[in-house]
Amino acid sequence: MPKRPPDATDEFEVPVIESPPTYERVQPRYFGLTPHVLVAVLAGISLLAAVVLLATGSVAVGLLLFVTSLLLGALFAEQARRRRASSLDRAAAVTIDRTLAIAGFTRATVGAWTRAGRRATKLRVEAMKLARERSSVQYELGGAVHEENEARMAELRRRMKELDAELERRAREAREAVEQARVATRQEHLAVSGTQIRRPGSTPR
């Protein structure tokens, strides 16, 4: 039997792993609660104490506890949105995401309609000025017709056509501004609408 060299290694079979290993991070607990749940509990207690103190007249301490509850609530919300590990985290994260989406929808909608209202108001003021000028030109045209002044009649008719075109353009731009606000509102509404899963052949609600 040949002698094996001292640095030789034995052959072995690699074990087959049926499923990948799973790892669980152990969270510290205080009074049976994980830190982020404890933050939520403290936020609720602080808010309740703030309401009681404000109702009994202790305004300074009540406001301090109210601010503390807001800070703790914001800390828990940030952790819940980042973790989404427990049912409480997911429920809080969904509620926060939904609230932020609705706030964004409201801000975008109000902004779109505010811009449209400003634009429409400006166009309406310009249209009123043009309408007054058109009335004046029409009155002068009547005088030119009475005097049978052909050159003046042609000039005033041309001016009236220009004013009519300007009035129509401003009316069209006002309608476009309103339509743009409606389109922006529909797009923002679709962005915050919940996704619905429908089976083939089902009737949409």
C-alpha positions, 0 to 999 in steps of 0.5 A, a space after each residue: 500500500 503506497 504511503 500517503 503524503 503528510 499534507 494529503 486530505 481525505 475525500 468527503 461528501 458535501 451534505 445536502 441542505 434541504 432548506 436554507 437556514 433561517 436566522 432570527 434576531 432576538 430583540 431585547 424586551 422591557 416589561 415583556 415589550 420590545 423597545 418600539 412597542 414600549 415607545 408606542 405604549 409610552 406615547 399613549 400614556 403621555 398623550 392620555 396624561 397630557 389630556 388629563 393635565 390640560 383638562 385640570 388646568 396644568 397647562 405647562 406640564 400638559 403641553 410638555 407631555 403632549 409634545 413628548 407623546 408626539 415625538 414618541 409617536 413619530 419615533 414609533 411610526 418611523 420604526 414601524 414603517 421600517 420594520 413591518 415585522 409584527 401585525 401592529 407594525 404593519 397596521 401602523 405602517 399601512 395607516 401612516 402610508 395611507 395618511 401620507 398618500 391622502 395628504 399628498 393627494 389633498 395638497 396636489 389637488 388644492 394646488 392644481 385647482 388654486 393654479 387653475 382658479 388663478 389662471 381663470 380669474 386672470 383670463 376673465 379680467 382680461 376678457 372683461 376689458 376686451 369686451 368693453 373695448 369691443 362694445 366701444 368699437 361696435 358703437 364707433 362702427 355704428 357711427 361710421 356706417 351712419 356716416 358711410 365712411 368706408 375706410 373707417 368701417 373696414 378698420 373697425 370691422 377688422 378690429 372687432 374680428 381681432 377682439 372676437 378672436 382674443 375673447 375666444 382664445 381667453 375662453 379656450 385657455 380658461 377651459 383648458 386650465 380647468 380641464 388640466 386641474 381635473 386631469 391632475 385630480 384624476 391622476 392623483 386619485 388613481 395614485 391613492 386608490 387601493 389596488 383591487 384584485 378581481 377574479 376573471 368574470 367577476 363583476 366590479 363593485 
